[in-house]
Amino acid sequence: MKKAEPMPEDLLGRIVWINIDEPSSYAERHDNEREGRIRRVLRGGWLSGLGFYFVVVELDRAWIHRDQALTVISIMARHSDRDILDLAAGDSIGVNINKEPDWILDCPEDDPRLKEGRDSLYIGYGVAKLMNVRL
């Protein structure tokens, strides 16, 4: 029997562990790991015409990036043969990590800012894995 494909709602409220591999300055400061709660699963790639999912994570404690305290980030699969939904299967996957504006936590899904560009900022890449906790 084939296992059901993961759905976006399978990730909502889950705790995810994230490790930044690059930039390496986080590891040098022993500050490269965080946990956070997945608050949203959104569809991206509107401008490029490519469709992919990304998740918005509210971190349990801030990451300091260029003198800014980041508490809201997004992660998406780093490689085209993976999807962020693969996290639901218990897989560790390579991810791109972006800073996100706080408004992304509560805006409606038809908010034009989601399609026009989110004021997000690429931070780096690393690995993500779901923890065995659901809130």
N, C-alpha and C positions, 0 to 999 in steps of 0.2 A: 504494500500500500504506500503510495507516494505521500510524503509529508506536505501539509498545506503551506503555501507560500506565506511568508510573514506579511503582516499588514501594518500600516503606520500606527494604528491604535495599540498594537502590541508593545510599542516602545513608550507610550505616554506614561509619565509618572515613575518610570524606572530610573534606578541609579546607575550611572555610567562612570567608569574609571577611565581617565585620560592621562596619557603620558606624552609630553612634548619631547621629541627627539631633536628637532631642529627649530629654532636656533639652539645651539648647544649651551648657550649661556645659562639656561634654566637648570640643566643638569649640573653645570659647574657650581651653581649656587645651591644645589640640592633642593631645588624648588620646581621640579619638572612633573610632579604628579598632582592630580586633583580628582575629586569626585564631585558629581553634581546630579541634579534631577532633570530629566528630559521633560521640558514643559510644552514643547510643540514639535510637530513633525510637519514640515512644509515641503511643497513642490517648488523646485527652482529651475533655472535654466531658461527663463522666459525670454531674455534678450538674445541668447544664442540660438534658441530654437531647440536646444537639448533639454530633455526632461530628466530630472534626478530629484531624489529626496535629500533633505538635510534636516538635522534636528537642532533645536535651540535648547541649550543647556544653561540652567542657573547653577553656578558653582557654589559649593559649600563654603569656600573662602576664596578671596580674590587672588588673581594672578597679577603681578605687577609687570606691566609692559610699557616701556618708554615713559615712566613716571605716571602711568595711569593705572588705576585699580580696575581690573576687568572682572565682572561678576556674571556677565551674560556673554556666552560665546555660541557659535554654531560649529557643528562638525559635519563633514560629508565625506563619502568614500574618496580616497586619494586615487585609486586606480579604476579604470573603466570596467574591469571585469567584476567589480564588487558593487554593492549597493549598501547604503547605510542601514537598510532594513535587515541586512545579514546579521546585525547585532542581536536581533531577536532570536536567532538560532544558537546563540551562545558563542559565536565566533569573535575572535579578536581581529580587527581590521585596521588597515592603515587609513588615516584620516587627515584631511586638511582642516586647520583650526582657524576660525575667524572671530574677531571681536564684533559684537553686535550692539546696536543701540538698545536701551532698556525698553523702548516702546514696542519692540517686537514681541515681548512677552504677552501683551494683551490686545494687540490690534486685531481687527477683524480680518478674516482670510481674504476678503476682497479689497483690502487697503491698497491703494495704488502705489504706496511706497515699497511694497513687497516686489512689485514688478519693475519699478523704475530704478532700482538700485537701493540698497538698504543702508547706506552709510557704513557698510561693514569694512573691516580692515583685516587683511591676511596677517596672521601671527606666525604660523609655521605649520609643521606637520608632525604627526606622531602616531600613536596607537590608541584605540579605544576598545573597551570590553564592558558588557553589562555586568553588574554585580547581582548577586542572588537576593535582591531586596526589591520589594515593590511598595511604594507609598500609596 
